[in-house]
Amino acid sequence: MQIVGYTDYTTRQGDVWDELALAAYDEERLSHILIEANPDYSGTLIFDAGVHLKIPVLDTVEQPETLPPWRREAEA
C-alpha cells in the first residue's frame, strides 16, 4: 500500500484511532498509518471534537492470496 494523497477530517467527540481506521480503510489494524500521518496526536487515545487530522488515501490493490479467506471473492 502506498499513500497517494490526503483528505482532511475533523474529529467528533469520542473518536478513537481504531474506529477512524475502520471508517477510512475497513481495517482497524491500519490505525498506525493514521497515527504516523498525525504525529502531534500520537499520544491521544480519545479525541475531543474539532481536531483536524490528515487521513492518508491509500492505493490499496491487494492480491487475493494476501487476503484472509473471508475477504476473497467466492470462486465460480
GROMACS elastic network, one bead per residue, 0.5 to 0.9 nm:
[ bonds ]
;  ai    aj funct       b0    kb
    1    58     6  0.61193   500
    1    59     6  0.55378   500
    1    60     6  0.53621   500
    1    61     6  0.71619   500
    1    62     6  0.81100   500
    2    57     6  0.82832   500
    2    58     6  0.54543   500
    2    59     6  0.53200   500
    2    60     6  0.73807   500
    3     6     6  0.78154   500
    3    56     6  0.59177   500
    3    57     6  0.55887   500
    3    59     6  0.63070   500
    4    56     6  0.74023   500
    4    57     6  0.56250   500
    4    58     6  0.56904   500
    4    59     6  0.62005   500
    5    55     6  0.84815   500
    5    56     6  0.58839   500
    5    57     6  0.50652   500
    5    58     6  0.73713   500
    6    54     6  0.60678   500
    6    55     6  0.53560   500
    6    57     6  0.52411   500
    6    58     6  0.86645   500
    7    53     6  0.84229   500
    7    54     6  0.58307   500
    7    55     6  0.50803   500
    7    56     6  0.64424   500
    7    57     6  0.68970   500
    8    52     6  0.68585   500
    8    53     6  0.58554   500
    8    55     6  0.59552   500
    8    56     6  0.87959   500
    9    51     6  0.80695   500
    9    52     6  0.57454   500
    9    53     6  0.51916   500
    9    54     6  0.63426   500
    9    55     6  0.67259   500
   10    49     6  0.74152   500
   10    50     6  0.54063   500
   10    51     6  0.53663   500
   10    53     6  0.62253   500
   10    54     6  0.89353   500
   11    14     6  0.81934   500
   11    15     6  0.62803   500
   11    47     6  0.67172   500
   11    48     6  0.69252   500
   11    49     6  0.51341   500
   11    50     6  0.52572   500
   11    51     6  0.51617   500
   11    52     6  0.65122   500
   11    53     6  0.74460   500
   12    15     6  0.57571   500
   12    47     6  0.71489   500
   12    48     6  0.64175   500
   12    50     6  0.63816   500
   12    51     6  0.78940   500
   13    46     6  0.79221   500
   13    47     6  0.59091   500
   13    50     6  0.78783   500
   14    46     6  0.54770   500
   14    47     6  0.53954   500
   14    48     6  0.62734   500
   14    49     6  0.75300   500
   15    18     6  0.87623   500
   15    19     6  0.69503   500
   15    20     6  0.69730   500
   15    45     6  0.85602   500
   15    46     6  0.58161   500
   15    47     6  0.52136   500
   15    48     6  0.74630   500
   15    49     6  0.81244   500
   16    19     6  0.55892   500
   16    20     6  0.62698   500
   16    21     6  0.87952   500
   16    44     6  0.82753   500
   16    45     6  0.60635   500
   16    46     6  0.50249   500
   16    47     6  0.62565   500
   17    20     6  0.51168   500
   17    21     6  0.61883   500
   17    22     6  0.86327   500
   17    28     6  0.81423   500
   17    31     6  0.56349   500
   17    32     6  0.82590   500
   17    34     6  0.73095   500
   17    35     6  0.74766   500
   17    44     6  0.85743   500
   17    45     6  0.71669   500
   17    46     6  0.78613   500
   17    47     6  0.87074   500
   18    21     6  0.50542   500
   18    22     6  0.61432   500
   18    23     6  0.86510   500
   18    27     6  0.81680   500
   18    29     6  0.70884   500
   18    30     6  0.76744   500
   18    31     6  0.53112   500
   18    32     6  0.87575   500
   19    23     6  0.61917   500
   19    24     6  0.85654   500
   19    27     6  0.88416   500
   19    28     6  0.64940   500
   19    31     6  0.82380   500
   20    23     6  0.51291   500
   20    24     6  0.60917   500
   20    25     6  0.83990   500
   20    28     6  0.78068   500
   20    31     6  0.73592   500
   20    34     6  0.81743   500
   21    24     6  0.50217   500
   21    25     6  0.55863   500
   21    26     6  0.68441   500
   21    27     6  0.60245   500
   21    28     6  0.51066   500
   21    29     6  0.74170   500
   21    30     6  0.58611   500
   21    32     6  0.85225   500
   21    33     6  0.82701   500
   21    34     6  0.70532   500
   21    55     6  0.89971   500
   22    25     6  0.54227   500
   22    29     6  0.80819   500
   22    30     6  0.79003   500
   22    31     6  0.79937   500
   23    26     6  0.57959   500
   23    27     6  0.78583   500
   23    28     6  0.83582   500
   24    27     6  0.79043   500
   24    55     6  0.77323   500
   24    56     6  0.88051   500
   24    57     6  0.84483   500
   25    28     6  0.76713   500
   25    30     6  0.73292   500
   25    57     6  0.88706   500
   25    58     6  0.83482   500
   26    30     6  0.87537   500
   27    30     6  0.57705   500
   27    31     6  0.79482   500
   28    31     6  0.58739   500
   29    32     6  0.73505   500
   30    33     6  0.56840   500
   30    34     6  0.74223   500
   31    34     6  0.52760   500
   31    35     6  0.63811   500
   31    36     6  0.87213   500
   32    36     6  0.60135   500
   32    37     6  0.85363   500
   33    36     6  0.51954   500
   33    37     6  0.62674   500
   33    38     6  0.87480   500
   33    55     6  0.85370   500
   33    56     6  0.74692   500
   34    37     6  0.51475   500
   34    38     6  0.63023   500
   34    39     6  0.87546   500
   34    42     6  0.89969   500
   34    53     6  0.84063   500
   34    54     6  0.75226   500
   34    55     6  0.61984   500
   34    56     6  0.69370   500
   35    38     6  0.51040   500
   35    39     6  0.59553   500
   35    40     6  0.86806   500
   35    41     6  0.71719   500
   35    42     6  0.54572   500
   35    43     6  0.89216   500
   36    39     6  0.55469   500
   36    42     6  0.75260   500
   37    40     6  0.89934   500
   37    53     6  0.82438   500
   37    54     6  0.64112   500
   37    55     6  0.72276   500
   37    56     6  0.70716   500
   38    41     6  0.58026   500
   38    42     6  0.66662   500
   38    53     6  0.64518   500
   38    54     6  0.65160   500
   38    55     6  0.84848   500
   39    43     6  0.83246   500
   40    43     6  0.77936   500
   40    44     6  0.87597   500
   41    44     6  0.52454   500
   41    45     6  0.86427   500
   41    53     6  0.87438   500
   42    45     6  0.81008   500
   44    47     6  0.65517   500
   47    50     6  0.85483   500
   47    51     6  0.73051   500
   48    51     6  0.67497   500
   57    60     6  0.89287   500
   58    61     6  0.89815   500
   62    65     6  0.84226   500
   62    66     6  0.68522   500
   62    67     6  0.72277   500
   63    66     6  0.55081   500
   63    67     6  0.68827   500
   64    67     6  0.53028   500
   64    68     6  0.82710   500
   64    69     6  0.87718   500
   64    71     6  0.83795   500
   64    72     6  0.60714   500
   64    73     6  0.82100   500
   65    68     6  0.78545   500
   65    69     6  0.86607   500
   65    72     6  0.82946   500
   67    70     6  0.80316   500
   67    71     6  0.60274   500
   67    72     6  0.63211   500
   68    71     6  0.55590   500
   68    72     6  0.67844   500
   69    72     6  0.54051   500
   69    73     6  0.85045   500
   70    73     6  0.80423   500
   70    74     6  0.89178   500
   72    75     6  0.85909   500
   73    76     6  0.89975   500
